């Protein structure tokens, strides 16, 4: 599907695909962004006017025109400072909107791609014959740039391929679980199902011998699967069993066996020195269901 087709699909009023709470957040940030942009542009106008007035008054007598505007002890301001702040407004607005939706719906968006698509990019090839023309157009485009939160929403929905925001998080989570459990080079599974146990047969953990204290470490792929188990256990992203949350957060472990006493579907985790990790469920049905819903999902 080409980019134009995607835009046509997403363009069907991205604003209507978010909740009222989401819309209130976006509208408030839009108003603040617009207000700040107008105020900064007015400030630039007044600053330029102030400088011109000082030049007229002080230049004829050989006194630096900015001695009353900029001092070591007082206000420090310049055209460059104001323009830089105006420029920073745009990516700040984009990042604020995207961060809200990432935190609220627990998925990730490539912010750099959104910025690249919505904000004019400064020409980099200074050796190009039309470099001056490119720079002139770039400055004109930037000067006229005004973003709308609907533009950012469209970019978000493009990256989620039009999926509802509430669906994107589970899509990403299951995708990570699948990639962790299958060998990308030959398509073979890197896990085995034995009754109530799912054995992660890839390099799922590591063991470090120490005279002081032996330590264990779970690999990132294993933690992705544990995050899937956490969602499988609770059915949402807002809460996670403490036992699972703690083992995911820790960088090192001093034991190789952990019981999940606050869980209903997952019972325990065991690490082996050969890199294998066993995930024991409370029933064979739960183990089978997790494989079907999280590990066998193709993305």
One Martini backbone bead per residue (centre of mass of N, CA, C, O) as a GRO file, in nm:
protein
  299
    1UNK     BB    1   0.093   0.038   0.026
    2UNK     BB    2   0.075   0.354  -0.034
    3UNK     BB    3   0.091   0.660   0.114
    4UNK     BB    4  -0.167   0.785  -0.012
    5UNK     BB    5  -0.363   0.560   0.068
    6UNK     BB    6  -0.317   0.584   0.371
    7UNK     BB    7  -0.412   0.876   0.398
    8UNK     BB    8  -0.703   0.828   0.296
    9UNK     BB    9  -0.778   0.636   0.531
   10UNK     BB   10  -0.691   0.821   0.777
   11UNK     BB   11  -0.846   1.097   0.700
   12UNK     BB   12  -1.106   0.988   0.843
   13UNK     BB   13  -1.107   1.143   1.098
   14UNK     BB   14  -0.903   1.110   1.354
   15UNK     BB   15  -1.066   1.263   1.579
   16UNK     BB   16  -1.299   1.028   1.591
   17UNK     BB   17  -1.075   0.796   1.712
   18UNK     BB   18  -1.103   0.938   1.985
   19UNK     BB   19  -1.140   1.033   2.286
   20UNK     BB   20  -1.247   1.282   2.485
   21UNK     BB   21  -0.993   1.292   2.658
   22UNK     BB   22  -0.796   1.314   2.424
   23UNK     BB   23  -0.915   1.571   2.298
   24UNK     BB   24  -0.869   1.760   2.537
   25UNK     BB   25  -0.563   1.737   2.535
   26UNK     BB   26  -0.518   1.835   2.242
   27UNK     BB   27  -0.661   2.111   2.259
   28UNK     BB   28  -0.488   2.232   2.485
   29UNK     BB   29  -0.215   2.206   2.330
   30UNK     BB   30  -0.299   2.368   2.085
   31UNK     BB   31  -0.353   2.636   2.230
   32UNK     BB   32  -0.068   2.667   2.353
   33UNK     BB   33   0.089   2.658   2.089
   34UNK     BB   34  -0.051   2.898   1.948
   35UNK     BB   35  -0.001   3.111   2.167
   36UNK     BB   36   0.309   3.092   2.175
   37UNK     BB   37   0.362   3.156   1.880
   38UNK     BB   38   0.232   3.438   1.875
   39UNK     BB   39   0.401   3.559   2.106
   40UNK     BB   40   0.683   3.516   1.976
   41UNK     BB   41   0.627   3.682   1.720
   42UNK     BB   42   0.573   3.942   1.873
   43UNK     BB   43   0.844   3.953   2.017
   44UNK     BB   44   1.014   3.979   1.764
   45UNK     BB   45   0.893   4.245   1.670
   46UNK     BB   46   0.956   4.413   1.928
   47UNK     BB   47   1.259   4.362   1.934
   48UNK     BB   48   1.323   4.493   1.664
   49UNK     BB   49   1.203   4.769   1.738
   50UNK     BB   50   1.387   4.825   1.981
   51UNK     BB   51   1.653   4.820   1.823
   52UNK     BB   52   1.591   5.047   1.624
   53UNK     BB   53   1.552   5.268   1.836
   54UNK     BB   54   1.840   5.250   1.959
   55UNK     BB   55   1.996   5.313   1.702
   56UNK     BB   56   1.884   5.600   1.654
   57UNK     BB   57   1.983   5.714   1.937
   58UNK     BB   58   2.307   5.595   1.955
   59UNK     BB   59   2.474   5.593   1.691
   60UNK     BB   60   2.539   5.906   1.650
   61UNK     BB   61   2.723   5.881   1.940
   62UNK     BB   62   2.879   5.593   1.956
   63UNK     BB   63   2.671   5.390   2.089
   64UNK     BB   64   2.574   5.103   2.178
   65UNK     BB   65   2.248   4.989   2.117
   66UNK     BB   66   2.244   4.740   2.358
   67UNK     BB   67   2.296   4.847   2.659
   68UNK     BB   68   1.972   4.849   2.748
   69UNK     BB   69   1.899   4.537   2.662
   70UNK     BB   70   2.197   4.414   2.728
   71UNK     BB   71   2.317   4.253   3.022
   72UNK     BB   72   2.481   4.084   3.273
   73UNK     BB   73   2.223   4.129   3.490
   74UNK     BB   74   1.997   4.089   3.281
   75UNK     BB   75   1.848   4.075   3.001
   76UNK     BB   76   1.859   3.795   2.763
   77UNK     BB   77   1.839   3.868   2.412
   78UNK     BB   78   1.741   3.737   2.079
   79UNK     BB   79   1.658   3.651   1.771
   80UNK     BB   80   1.773   3.364   1.792
   81UNK     BB   81   1.621   3.279   2.045
   82UNK     BB   82   1.334   3.314   1.933
   83UNK     BB   83   1.358   3.134   1.678
   84UNK     BB   84   1.440   2.878   1.828
   85UNK     BB   85   1.179   2.855   1.993
   86UNK     BB   86   0.990   2.830   1.752
   87UNK     BB   87   1.121   2.572   1.637
   88UNK     BB   88   1.080   2.395   1.903
   89UNK     BB   89   0.771   2.381   1.915
   90UNK     BB   90   0.708   2.156   1.710
   91UNK     BB   91   0.849   1.904   1.839
   92UNK     BB   92   0.716   1.944   2.115
   93UNK     BB   93   0.425   1.897   2.025
   94UNK     BB   94   0.463   1.617   1.905
   95UNK     BB   95   0.582   1.477   2.160
   96UNK     BB   96   0.341   1.531   2.349
   97UNK     BB   97   0.125   1.374   2.194
   98UNK     BB   98   0.271   1.101   2.167
   99UNK     BB   99   0.329   1.046   2.467
  100UNK     BB  100   0.039   1.025   2.552
  101UNK     BB  101  -0.040   0.776   2.373
  102UNK     BB  102   0.179   0.586   2.473
  103UNK     BB  103   0.098   0.594   2.780
  104UNK     BB  104  -0.209   0.524   2.747
  105UNK     BB  105  -0.168   0.263   2.517
  106UNK     BB  106   0.112   0.108   2.508
  107UNK     BB  107   0.284   0.232   2.265
  108UNK     BB  108   0.487   0.289   1.969
  109UNK     BB  109   0.651   0.576   1.817
  110UNK     BB  110   0.810   0.731   1.548
  111UNK     BB  111   0.905   1.047   1.592
  112UNK     BB  112   1.105   1.111   1.359
  113UNK     BB  113   0.903   1.056   1.130
  114UNK     BB  114   0.701   1.274   1.204
  115UNK     BB  115   0.891   1.515   1.189
  116UNK     BB  116   0.977   1.468   0.893
  117UNK     BB  117   0.672   1.493   0.776
  118UNK     BB  118   0.595   1.793   0.925
  119UNK     BB  119   0.890   1.910   0.902
  120UNK     BB  120   1.104   2.095   0.765
  121UNK     BB  121   1.407   2.021   0.597
  122UNK     BB  122   1.724   2.091   0.604
  123UNK     BB  123   1.956   2.139   0.393
  124UNK     BB  124   2.273   1.947   0.330
  125UNK     BB  125   2.366   2.026   0.033
  126UNK     BB  126   2.598   2.274  -0.020
  127UNK     BB  127   2.682   2.185  -0.330
  128UNK     BB  128   2.436   2.266  -0.452
  129UNK     BB  129   2.317   2.473  -0.695
  130UNK     BB  130   2.024   2.517  -0.520
  131UNK     BB  131   2.080   2.587  -0.218
  132UNK     BB  132   1.966   2.875  -0.181
  133UNK     BB  133   1.677   2.801  -0.267
  134UNK     BB  134   1.633   2.587  -0.052
  135UNK     BB  135   1.673   2.774   0.193
  136UNK     BB  136   1.452   2.973   0.126
  137UNK     BB  137   1.219   2.769   0.134
  138UNK     BB  138   1.269   2.664   0.418
  139UNK     BB  139   1.221   2.935   0.566
  140UNK     BB  140   0.935   2.981   0.459
  141UNK     BB  141   0.807   2.719   0.564
  142UNK     BB  142   0.878   2.767   0.864
  143UNK     BB  143   0.734   3.042   0.899
  144UNK     BB  144   0.439   2.901   0.812
  145UNK     BB  145   0.430   2.697   1.031
  146UNK     BB  146   0.135   2.498   1.130
  147UNK     BB  147   0.014   2.288   1.363
  148UNK     BB  148  -0.199   1.997   1.394
  149UNK     BB  149  -0.314   1.738   1.578
  150UNK     BB  150  -0.433   1.585   1.332
  151UNK     BB  151  -0.162   1.539   1.191
  152UNK     BB  152  -0.048   1.355   1.414
  153UNK     BB  153  -0.270   1.141   1.410
  154UNK     BB  154  -0.221   1.046   1.122
  155UNK     BB  155   0.067   0.943   1.178
  156UNK     BB  156  -0.012   0.736   1.387
  157UNK     BB  157  -0.211   0.569   1.200
  158UNK     BB  158   0.002   0.494   0.999
  159UNK     BB  159   0.182   0.324   1.199
  160UNK     BB  160  -0.086   0.143   1.282
  161UNK     BB  161  -0.251   0.082   1.021
  162UNK     BB  162  -0.545   0.186   1.144
  163UNK     BB  163  -0.554   0.105   1.417
  164UNK     BB  164  -0.666   0.097   1.707
  165UNK     BB  165  -0.526   0.207   1.991
  166UNK     BB  166  -0.617  -0.041   2.171
  167UNK     BB  167  -0.473  -0.253   1.958
  168UNK     BB  168  -0.165  -0.182   1.932
  169UNK     BB  169  -0.041  -0.298   2.190
  170UNK     BB  170  -0.108  -0.601   2.136
  171UNK     BB  171   0.035  -0.612   1.866
  172UNK     BB  172   0.320  -0.552   1.971
  173UNK     BB  173   0.342  -0.768   2.190
  174UNK     BB  174   0.298  -1.018   2.005
  175UNK     BB  175   0.532  -0.954   1.818
  176UNK     BB  176   0.758  -0.986   2.032
  177UNK     BB  177   0.693  -1.275   2.115
  178UNK     BB  178   0.734  -1.403   1.839
  179UNK     BB  179   1.029  -1.307   1.788
  180UNK     BB  180   1.140  -1.452   2.049
  181UNK     BB  181   1.026  -1.764   1.957
  182UNK     BB  182   1.164  -1.719   1.669
  183UNK     BB  183   1.358  -1.800   1.399
  184UNK     BB  184   1.443  -1.575   1.148
  185UNK     BB  185   1.624  -1.762   0.955
  186UNK     BB  186   1.416  -2.050   0.963
  187UNK     BB  187   1.134  -2.057   1.139
  188UNK     BB  188   1.194  -2.175   1.411
  189UNK     BB  189   1.125  -2.281   1.711
  190UNK     BB  190   1.229  -2.162   2.061
  191UNK     BB  191   1.019  -2.386   2.171
  192UNK     BB  192   0.857  -2.597   2.426
  193UNK     BB  193   0.582  -2.823   2.488
  194UNK     BB  194   0.521  -2.953   2.838
  195UNK     BB  195   0.235  -2.928   2.925
  196UNK     BB  196   0.285  -2.681   3.174
  197UNK     BB  197   0.547  -2.628   2.992
  198UNK     BB  198   0.764  -2.368   2.874
  199UNK     BB  199   1.048  -2.392   2.670
  200UNK     BB  200   1.329  -2.190   2.641
  201UNK     BB  201   1.584  -2.276   2.399
  202UNK     BB  202   1.721  -2.032   2.397
  203UNK     BB  203   1.909  -1.757   2.495
  204UNK     BB  204   1.737  -1.673   2.792
  205UNK     BB  205   1.999  -1.695   2.979
  206UNK     BB  206   2.240  -1.620   3.243
  207UNK     BB  207   2.559  -1.721   3.400
  208UNK     BB  208   2.744  -1.602   3.695
  209UNK     BB  209   3.035  -1.664   3.848
  210UNK     BB  210   3.098  -1.614   4.207
  211UNK     BB  211   3.246  -1.581   4.512
  212UNK     BB  212   3.016  -1.413   4.634
  213UNK     BB  213   2.781  -1.422   4.387
  214UNK     BB  214   2.563  -1.560   4.203
  215UNK     BB  215   2.429  -1.484   3.871
  216UNK     BB  216   2.135  -1.382   3.695
  217UNK     BB  217   2.001  -1.346   3.349
  218UNK     BB  218   1.765  -1.195   3.151
  219UNK     BB  219   1.667  -1.170   2.850
  220UNK     BB  220   1.493  -0.961   2.649
  221UNK     BB  221   1.315  -1.180   2.515
  222UNK     BB  222   1.209  -1.295   2.779
  223UNK     BB  223   1.075  -1.030   2.877
  224UNK     BB  224   0.872  -1.015   2.648
  225UNK     BB  225   0.723  -1.274   2.733
  226UNK     BB  226   0.654  -1.176   3.022
  227UNK     BB  227   0.475  -0.945   2.925
  228UNK     BB  228   0.274  -1.133   2.795
  229UNK     BB  229   0.198  -1.284   3.055
  230UNK     BB  230   0.091  -1.039   3.206
  231UNK     BB  231  -0.142  -0.990   3.007
  232UNK     BB  232  -0.261  -1.277   3.027
  233UNK     BB  233  -0.329  -1.247   3.332
  234UNK     BB  234  -0.497  -0.950   3.325
  235UNK     BB  235  -0.580  -0.803   3.027
  236UNK     BB  236  -0.374  -0.559   3.078
  237UNK     BB  237  -0.151  -0.260   3.117
  238UNK     BB  238  -0.205  -0.114   3.401
  239UNK     BB  239  -0.150  -0.405   3.525
  240UNK     BB  240   0.075  -0.602   3.740
  241UNK     BB  241   0.223  -0.842   3.877
  242UNK     BB  242   0.468  -0.813   4.104
  243UNK     BB  243   0.641  -1.064   4.040
  244UNK     BB  244   0.674  -0.996   3.737
  245UNK     BB  245   0.770  -0.703   3.752
  246UNK     BB  246   1.032  -0.755   3.913
  247UNK     BB  247   1.175  -0.956   3.713
  248UNK     BB  248   1.182  -0.751   3.477
  249UNK     BB  249   1.344  -0.513   3.616
  250UNK     BB  250   1.570  -0.681   3.678
  251UNK     BB  251   1.912  -0.740   3.598
  252UNK     BB  252   1.954  -0.928   3.853
  253UNK     BB  253   1.995  -1.265   3.994
  254UNK     BB  254   2.020  -1.500   4.286
  255UNK     BB  255   1.806  -1.680   4.147
  256UNK     BB  256   1.651  -1.955   3.944
  257UNK     BB  257   1.380  -1.940   4.120
  258UNK     BB  258   1.027  -1.843   4.062
  259UNK     BB  259   0.736  -1.742   4.224
  260UNK     BB  260   0.378  -1.677   4.134
  261UNK     BB  261   0.154  -1.610   4.382
  262UNK     BB  262  -0.020  -1.363   4.226
  263UNK     BB  263  -0.108  -1.586   4.023
  264UNK     BB  264  -0.312  -1.798   3.802
  265UNK     BB  265  -0.149  -1.901   3.530
  266UNK     BB  266   0.131  -1.853   3.651
  267UNK     BB  267   0.385  -2.012   3.858
  268UNK     BB  268   0.690  -2.035   3.718
  269UNK     BB  269   1.058  -1.990   3.717
  270UNK     BB  270   1.343  -2.141   3.536
  271UNK     BB  271   1.695  -2.147   3.541
  272UNK     BB  272   1.971  -2.234   3.325
  273UNK     BB  273   2.307  -2.271   3.242
  274UNK     BB  274   2.229  -2.327   2.921
  275UNK     BB  275   1.977  -2.092   2.883
  276UNK     BB  276   1.730  -2.208   2.992
  277UNK     BB  277   1.364  -2.161   3.019
  278UNK     BB  278   1.103  -2.223   3.255
  279UNK     BB  279   0.744  -2.214   3.211
  280UNK     BB  280   0.500  -2.247   3.458
  281UNK     BB  281   0.179  -2.352   3.464
  282UNK     BB  282  -0.133  -2.429   3.616
  283UNK     BB  283  -0.196  -2.534   3.317
  284UNK     BB  284  -0.217  -2.670   3.008
  285UNK     BB  285  -0.423  -2.469   2.893
  286UNK     BB  286  -0.260  -2.210   2.949
  287UNK     BB  287  -0.013  -2.280   2.783
  288UNK     BB  288  -0.160  -2.317   2.515
  289UNK     BB  289  -0.294  -2.035   2.502
  290UNK     BB  290  -0.035  -1.868   2.496
  291UNK     BB  291   0.076  -1.980   2.236
  292UNK     BB  292  -0.166  -1.909   2.053
  293UNK     BB  293  -0.188  -1.586   2.134
  294UNK     BB  294   0.149  -1.509   2.131
  295UNK     BB  295   0.357  -1.712   1.973
  296UNK     BB  296   0.175  -1.775   1.695
  297UNK     BB  297   0.167  -1.497   1.612
  298UNK     BB  298   0.169  -1.327   1.308
  299UNK     BB  299   0.402  -1.036   1.191
   0.00000   0.00000   0.00000
